[in-house]
Amino acid sequence: MKVAIIGFGKMGKSIKKIAEERGHDIVYIADQDINVSKLKKAEVAIEFSIPEAAFKNISICIKEHIPIISGTTGWLERFEDARKLVDDYKSKFLYASNFSIGVNIFFKLNSVLAKLMSSHKNYHLDLQEIHHTEKKDAPSGTAISLAEQIIQNSDYKSWSHPKQNKPNDIPIDARREVGVHGTHIVDYRSAIDTISIKHEAHSRKGFALGAVLAAEWLEKEKNHGCYSMQDVLKL
């Protein structure tokens, strides 16, 4: 598989290493503006850039019919625009706030637990995320995904950061600490007990491997459309 990497920070470098280990060719790396003629050499693009550049990068790939994987967070106010472009250009796009296989299993657990807890009003919900100090957005895209899954499966209506103490609101506690790759905790607390689920990343390798696996899956997918890691993992 011929791969373009868009965004060559720590994640981009990890993706390059794992893609090459899995026998793929890195035919183009873009760390600034995209050179479309070089991009066209790729069969799939993997995009981990910055929020300000993500939609433009994704749009270029969609319009050039290069299947595109993106893990950049902080740009999702334009997601429906990207979805429309996919339909207009009959392209393929896969977005995930987190490509870790473990996190996506965690997402499934979160949805199931939210549904189970929705009728138990004596429990108070807390959601916490901890990341390294270099992370630009807060709360994390993963934490927002967790909150949105809970909203879909319960009576909660919204999420907030920082905590606002509004009715039916999920408070997200976002912390930044040196050397933390990513920890997410969902707690349901009552006067009697606490039910918790937690995911803790030990390195970036899980995120990079998941992104490469997603790229392999999307490159083979025959139908155009917007996809997620739930499709890749058949969850």
C-alpha positions, -999 to 999 in steps of 0.1 A, spaced: 0 0 0 13 35 -9 8 59 20 9 96 23 14 110 58 0 145 64 14 160 96 48 148 107 49 153 145 53 126 170 22 107 158 32 110 121 67 96 129 51 67 148 28 60 120 57 60 95 76 35 115 47 11 119 35 14 83 70 5 71 72 -24 95 39 -37 80 54 -35 45 39 -3 32 56 24 12 56 60 24 54 79 -9 48 114 5 51 132 38 36 167 42 43 188 73 31 221 58 10 228 27 1 197 6 17 192 -28 -12 177 -47 10 162 -75 30 143 -48 -2 134 -29 -16 117 -60 11 90 -58 -6 76 -26 -33 50 -24 -44 63 11 -35 93 33 -32 94 71 -37 128 86 -26 139 121 -20 176 118 -34 206 138 -70 217 142 -65 248 121 -52 228 91 -73 196 94 -104 205 73 -83 219 45 -61 188 44 -91 164 45 -109 184 18 -80 182 -6 -78 144 -2 -115 140 -7 -116 161 -38 -86 142 -52 -102 108 -44 -74 98 -21 -90 77 8 -82 97 39 -78 87 76 -78 116 101 -72 115 138 -68 153 143 -92 166 170 -105 202 176 -120 208 141 -153 189 143 -175 220 138 -167 213 101 -173 176 102 -207 178 84 -190 199 57 -165 170 52 -193 145 51 -211 165 24 -178 166 4 -175 128 6 -210 125 -8 -204 151 -35 -171 136 -47 -179 99 -40 -148 96 -19 -138 77 13 -131 92 47 -125 77 81 -124 98 112 -117 87 148 -110 108 178 -89 79 189 -75 50 168 -64 28 197 -81 -6 195 -84 -6 233 -101 28 234 -126 17 208 -135 -13 229 -137 12 258 -161 33 237 -184 2 234 -182 -5 271 -190 32 278 -222 31 256 -234 -1 272 -227 11 307 -245 44 301 -276 26 289 -275 3 320 -271 33 344 -297 56 328 -325 44 351 -304 46 383 -308 83 391 -290 80 425 -256 79 407 -236 110 398 -215 109 367 -179 122 364 -157 121 334 -120 128 336 -92 129 310 -54 134 315 -30 141 287 6 154 282 12 191 285 18 194 247 -17 185 238 -33 216 222 -71 209 227 -90 204 260 -111 184 266 -97 157 244 -116 145 214 -118 111 231 -134 126 262 -159 145 240 -167 112 222 -173 95 256 -196 123 267 -216 122 234 -220 84 237 -234 88 272 -258 116 260 -271 92 233 -278 65 258 -291 85 288 -310 116 300 -279 138 299 -283 166 274 -249 182 272 -213 183 284 -192 212 298 -156 221 306 -150 235 330 -177 222 353 -208 243 352 -232 224 376 -261 226 351 -289 200 353 -284 170 329 -248 182 322 -217 159 320 -187 177 336 -154 169 319 -123 174 341 -94 179 316 -59 178 331 -25 182 316 5 165 331 40 158 319 46 124 302 9 112 302 0 96 268 -38 95 276 -60 84 305 -98 85 305 -120 76 334 -158 74 336 -172 72 372 -207 67 384 -208 76 421 -235 71 447 -235 72 485 -232 35 485 -206 27 459 -188 37 427 -187 21 393 -157 30 372 -143 22 337 -108 34 328 -85 33 298 -48 42 302 -25 44 272 11 34 279 26 47 246 16 62 212 21 28 195 -15 18 200 -28 49 184 -4 46 154 -11 9 149 -48 16 149 -44 43 123 -24 20 100 -50 -8 104 -77 17 96 -59 28 65 -55 -8 54 -92 -13 59 -103 19 41 -80 13 11 -98 -21 5 -133 -8 12 -152 -7 -22 -179 18 -13 -175 55 -8 -187 71 24 -177 82 59 -165 55 83 -152 51 119 -132 26 139 -164 9 148 -166 -2 111 -130 -13 111 -133 -34 143 -169 -46 135 -181 -34 169 
